[in-house]
Amino acid sequence: MCDYSLHAHPNRLATTDETLIATRFSFGSMGFASAEELASRAALGSEASMLTAVCIPPGARLRLNDMPLELQQELGVKATEDVTFTQIGCDAWAYRDAVRFSNGKEILIQRLREHQRAQVLALSSDAEPEPVVETPAEAPAFAQAWE
């Protein structure tokens, strides 16, 4: 749900249809934050030290956008892919939050690109997601403030 390294941060459960942004938190770990919270902090010039980590339950369905070309090539995926949130392994003090692509490949959240967008399609794997519609990549308005 939220890797061990994010437990020091305030956190909450994701909601369906929410847009999340892959974010490097203050301890250096990658996790998800709300696009809405990031935009409001950027507008206010606030630092991200106490940014709320958004936790995702195993089995949740996400739509990853803006997959970096090198990951597309390595994993055999497109720029926009529907994935299932999962956990790899159960070792203490190890990253285990990951996503599984429809081709069966899995990657840790730690390997996502910072500022990569994800749409929460469903909090369980039982719900049917809408089909992927390819659109030209557009950076969210707040992305420039964070780069």
C-alpha positions as CSV (number, residue, x, y, z in Angstrom):
1,M,0.0,0.0,0.0
2,C,2.7,2.5,1.0
3,D,6.2,1.2,1.1
4,Y,7.9,1.2,4.6
5,S,9.9,4.2,3.7
6,L,6.8,6.4,3.5
7,H,5.3,5.6,6.9
8,A,7.0,8.7,8.4
9,H,4.8,10.9,6.1
10,P,1.2,11.6,6.6
11,N,-0.7,9.2,4.3
12,R,-4.2,8.4,3.1
13,L,-5.9,5.9,0.8
14,A,-6.3,6.7,-2.9
15,T,-9.7,7.4,-4.3
16,T,-11.2,6.2,-7.6
17,D,-10.7,8.6,-10.6
18,E,-8.0,10.5,-8.7
19,T,-4.9,11.7,-10.5
20,L,-1.6,10.8,-8.8
21,I,1.9,11.9,-9.5
22,A,5.0,9.8,-8.9
23,T,6.9,11.9,-6.3
24,R,10.3,11.6,-4.6
25,F,9.6,12.1,-0.9
26,S,11.9,13.7,1.6
27,F,13.7,10.4,2.5
28,G,14.4,9.8,-1.2
29,S,11.8,7.1,-1.8
30,M,9.4,7.3,-4.8
31,G,5.7,7.1,-4.0
32,F,2.5,8.7,-5.1
33,A,1.1,12.1,-4.2
34,S,-2.1,13.8,-5.2
35,A,-1.9,16.0,-8.3
36,E,-4.3,18.4,-6.5
37,E,-2.0,18.7,-3.5
38,L,1.1,19.2,-5.6
39,A,-0.6,21.9,-7.7
40,S,-1.7,23.8,-4.6
41,R,1.7,23.6,-3.0
42,A,3.4,24.7,-6.2
43,A,1.0,27.7,-6.4
44,L,1.8,28.6,-2.8
45,G,5.5,27.9,-3.1
46,S,5.3,25.4,-0.2
47,E,8.0,22.8,0.3
48,A,7.2,19.1,0.0
49,S,8.6,18.0,3.4
50,M,5.2,16.9,4.8
51,L,3.6,16.0,1.6
52,T,0.8,13.4,2.0
53,A,1.7,10.0,0.6
54,V,-1.3,8.4,-1.3
55,C,-1.5,4.7,-0.6
56,I,-2.8,2.2,-3.1
57,P,-4.2,-1.2,-2.1
58,P,-2.9,-4.3,-3.9
59,G,-5.2,-5.2,-6.8
60,A,-6.1,-1.6,-7.6
61,R,-6.2,-0.7,-11.2
62,L,-4.2,2.3,-12.5
63,R,-3.6,3.9,-15.8
64,L,0.1,5.0,-16.1
65,N,0.8,7.8,-18.4
66,D,4.0,9.3,-19.8
67,M,6.0,6.0,-19.5
68,P,9.6,6.9,-20.3
69,L,10.9,5.6,-23.7
70,E,13.6,3.4,-22.0
71,L,11.0,1.7,-19.8
72,Q,8.6,1.2,-22.8
73,Q,11.4,-0.5,-24.7
74,E,12.6,-2.6,-21.7
75,L,9.1,-3.8,-20.7
76,G,7.5,-3.9,-24.1
77,V,4.8,-1.4,-23.2
78,K,3.2,1.8,-24.6
79,A,3.4,5.4,-23.3
80,T,0.0,4.8,-21.6
81,E,-0.7,1.5,-20.0
82,D,-3.3,0.1,-17.6
83,V,-1.6,-1.7,-14.7
84,T,-2.5,-3.6,-11.5
85,F,-0.9,-2.4,-8.3
86,T,0.8,-5.2,-6.5
87,Q,3.5,-6.0,-3.9
88,I,6.7,-8.0,-4.7
89,G,8.1,-10.0,-1.8
90,C,7.6,-9.6,1.9
91,D,11.0,-8.7,3.2
92,A,11.2,-6.2,6.0
93,W,12.9,-2.9,5.1
94,A,12.7,-3.5,1.4
95,Y,10.8,-1.8,-1.3
96,R,7.9,-4.0,-2.5
97,D,5.2,-1.7,-4.0
98,A,5.1,-2.4,-7.7
99,V,2.8,-2.4,-10.8
100,R,2.1,-5.4,-13.1
101,F,1.5,-4.7,-16.8
102,S,-0.9,-6.7,-18.9
103,N,2.0,-8.6,-20.5
104,G,2.9,-9.9,-17.0
105,K,6.0,-7.7,-16.4
106,E,6.4,-6.0,-13.1
107,I,8.4,-3.0,-11.9
108,L,8.9,-1.4,-8.5
109,I,7.3,2.0,-8.0
110,Q,10.9,3.2,-7.3
111,R,11.7,2.8,-11.0
112,L,8.9,5.1,-12.2
113,R,9.9,8.6,-13.5
114,E,9.4,11.4,-11.1
115,H,6.3,13.5,-12.1
116,Q,4.8,10.5,-14.0
117,R,1.0,10.6,-13.9
118,A,-1.3,7.8,-12.8
119,Q,-5.1,7.7,-12.9
120,V,-6.8,5.5,-10.3
121,L,-9.3,3.5,-12.3
122,A,-10.5,1.2,-9.5
123,L,-9.4,0.3,-6.0
124,S,-9.9,-3.4,-6.7
125,S,-9.2,-5.6,-9.7
126,D,-13.0,-6.5,-10.0
127,A,-13.9,-3.2,-11.7
128,E,-13.7,-2.9,-15.4
129,P,-11.5,0.1,-16.5
130,E,-12.3,2.3,-19.5
131,P,-10.3,1.6,-22.6
132,V,-7.0,3.5,-23.1
133,V,-7.3,6.4,-25.5
134,E,-3.9,7.6,-26.8
135,T,-3.6,11.4,-26.7
136,P,-0.7,13.7,-27.3
137,A,1.4,14.1,-24.1
138,E,0.8,17.3,-22.4
139,A,2.5,18.3,-19.2
140,P,0.2,19.2,-16.3
141,A,0.2,23.0,-15.5
142,F,2.0,22.4,-12.2
143,A,4.8,20.2,-13.6
144,Q,6.8,23.3,-14.7
145,A,6.8,24.6,-11.1
146,W,8.3,21.3,-9.9
147,E,10.9,20.9,-12.6
